[in-house]
Amino acid sequence: MWSGNGDRTLMQFVYGPVASWRLGRSLGVDILSTDDKTCSFDCVYCQLGDTEHRTVKRQVYVPTEEIEREIEAIADTIDESTDVITFAGMGEPTLGANLGEVAAMLRRYSTKPLVILTNSALITDATVREELKKLDIVVAKLDAPDQFIFEQVNRPVSEEIELDAIIEGLKEFRKDYRGRLCVQMMFVEENKEYGWELARIAADIKPDEVQLNTPLRPCVVKPVSPDELERIRASFKGLEATIVSVYDRMVPEVRVIDKTEVIRRRGVED
């Protein structure tokens, strides 16, 4: 992507667009932008590695006006080069206390849908739920059927984070959210036998879409095979939601702003 005066636009907080199997051409907005991962989970499969900044406390990491300067520099090309604008990056985006403020700012520069990839840990917070309602698509993580598997796979950084509370938070959010709610499930060795249990939980949440994923980017755990993920998908038969798999989605071609910033956040060049 290029700035209006023809010069290369170098970014610090905005990256991509990246080719997403779920979202198409996705322009990333990282409202944390810390040097190392900042998160409320330390998931075994994360391509960013171990969580260095372990927290459940919300704060402003990057002032909204700094993000706006970068968005303004590429505003003329956003709508033609992207399909969505996605809150993601170096950790859990709901930890950014100015999430709602940044979303409102982005509306002034683009008509593209606003998306967030969240680990769901703060969906228990009514303030966070209200901010998420300002977005068009919420992709919420749910990888475990019980607290034991939750602690094995997602490794929450605080005892305050309980899976049952997250599930109830997702149900509460679904009640009056008018956008598209997608539940993403990442399957690895520890949880691949729990498809039926996760399908029952998903049925209670009533998402618009369930995304069946497995770590295909480089990380320390192996992905489940296409056959295994297809077997898991069979568990979701009859669910009133679209069921999609990482193995049967194509990704689009994209032209990125700065490859270095994409690789730093995604662990691999797409």
N, C-alpha and C positions, 0 to 999 in steps of 0.2 A: 504494500500500500504506500501511497505517496502523498506528500503534502501539497497544498494548493500552488505553491511557488515552484514545484518541480523537484524539490530537494527530498532526499530520503528522510522519512520521519522516524526518529528514534524514540522509543517509548520506554517508560519505566513501570507504569501501572496498567496500561492497556496493551494487549498482546493478541497475536493471531492475524487474521482469522485462522482457526484450526479446523481440520476436517473431523467432524464428530459423527459417529455412526448413529447417534440418537437425534442430533439437532441440525445436521447439515453444516453450513459454513458459519462457524461460531466465533464471534469477536469476544475475547475474554477481557473482563474487567476485574482486576485483583485489588480489592479494597484493604487487603492486609499488606501484601508486597514486602513481607519480612525476608531477611536473608535466608533463614531456615524456616522449616514448616512450623506454623502456629495452628494448633488444633486442640479440640476437646477429645479426640480419639487418637489412637496410635495403631491403626489397622495393620494387620499382618501383611496385607497385599499392596500397601500404598507405594506408588512409584517414586514418591518424594523421600522415601526412607523413614527413619525414626522421627517422631515428633520431638523437636528440640524445645519449643515453647509450649508447654502443657498448661492449658487454661480453660476455664469456663466463664471467665469475666469478659464482658463486652467493653470495648473502648474504641476510640477513633484512632486508627493506625495511619491512614492517609487522609489529609483534609480534602473535602469534596472539591474545593477550588483547584487543587493540584490535578485531580483526575479530570476535571472539566477542561483544563488547559490542553491536555492531550486529546480529549474527545473533540474539542473545537478545531484542533489542527488537522484532523482527518474527517471532519463532519461531511464534507462534500462527497466522500467516497464510501461512507458506511453503508448506505442503503443498497448501493449497486454491488457491493463486494461481500455482503454478509446476509445470512438468513435470520440470525438471532444475535442478541447481545447477552452474554452469560457471565454472571457473577461466579467466579472460581479462582483458582490460582494456588498460592502458597499456604493453603490451609482451609479452615472452615469459615466461609464468608459471613455467616450470621454473627460471628464474633465482632465484626465491624459495626460499631454503634451508629454509624451514619449510613447504613444500608438503605433505609427509606429515603433519605435525602439524596443520595447518589442516584437512586432509581428515578426520582422526580426530575433530576437534572438531565438524565439520559433521554427522558421523554421529549425534552426541548430540542434535541439534536437528531433524533431518529424515530421512524415509525415502526421499526423492527420490534418483534416480541422480546420482552425482557425475561430472562431465565435465571434460575439459581440452581446450582448443584450443592445440596446441603446434606450433612451427615445426620440431620434430624435431632441432634442432641438438645438444641435450644427450642424445639417446637413446643416444649412444655411451658415456655414463657409467653404470656398473652401479648406482650409488646412485640416480640419477634413474630408471632402469628399475624398481628396486624400489619407489620411491615411486609411480610411475605405476600399478603393479599394484594399488594400494589404491583406484583409481578404477574406476567402472563402464564408462565410455566414454572412450576416448582417440581424439581426432581429430588426426591427425598430418599435417603438410604435406609434400607431395612434388611439386614443380613442374617438375623438370628431369631429363632423361635422362643428362646428363653434366656435368662440372665447368664447361665453358665456358658452357653455358646457365644453369647454377646461378648463376654469378657475374653473368650478365646480368640475371636475373630476381630472384633473392633477395639478391644482393649481401652475402654474409657479411662480418661486421666483422673477422674474423681469418683469417689463413692457416691456422690450426689446424683450421678447419672444412672438412671434405672430404665431398663428396657420397657417395663410395663407402663411407666409414665410417658415414655416416648410414643408408644402405641396409642395411648389415650390422647396424647397431644395431637397426633396425626388425625385421629377420628374427629376431634374437636375442630381442627382446622378445616377438614373436609366439609363440615356442616354448612358453612356459608362462604367458602372460597369459590369464586366464579370462574377462575382460570382453569388450566389443565394441570391436574395433579398426577405425577408419575412417581411410582415407587420403584427404585432401583435396588436390585438384589445381586450382590457379588458372591458368586459361588467358588469356594475353594475346598480343599480336602476336609476341613473341619465342619463344614455345614452342608455338604453336597447331598447328604441323606435326609435332609429336612424339608424337601420341597413341599410335601403335603401339608406340614404344619405351617409353613410360610404362606401357602396358598389360602389356608383358612384365615390367617391373620389379615391377609390382603383383602379377602372377601368382606371382612368387618370394616376395613378402612374405606373401601369403595373408591379406589383410584380410577382415573381414566385409562391409565396404562401401567403395565408392569414390565420393567426392563430386566431381562435376565442377562447378567454379565459375568465375566470371568477375566482375571488379569492377563491380558494379551500384551501389555507393555512390559518391558523388563522390570522384574522385581524379584524378591527372594522366595516367592512361592510359585508353584506351578499352576497353570490354569486347568480347569476340568476340560475334558475332551468334547468335541462336538456331539458325540453320541450321548455322553453323560448329560450335557446341557439339554439335549432334546428329550431325554428321559425325565429330567426335572420339569421341562415345559409341560409334559403330559399331566403333571400334578395340578396345573392351573386350568385344565380343560373345564369349561363351564363357567369360569369366572366372567362376570360382566365387565370386562376391561380388555383393551388391546394387549396382547402378549407379544413382545418382541425379544429377539435374541441377538447378541453381539455377533454370532456366527453367520447370521443371514442378512445382515445389513451392509450396504455398500457405503463408502465414504466419498465425498466430493473432492474435486481438486480445488486448492486454494492458493492464494498468493499472500504470504505473510508480511507483516510490518518488519519484524526483526526476529530472525530464527533463534538467536541466542535467548531471547525472553521466552519463546515457546518451549525450547528444550529445557530451560531451567524449571519451568512449572510442570511440564508433562513427562520429563525424564527421557524423552526420545523425540527425534525429529520425525514428524508424520509425513 
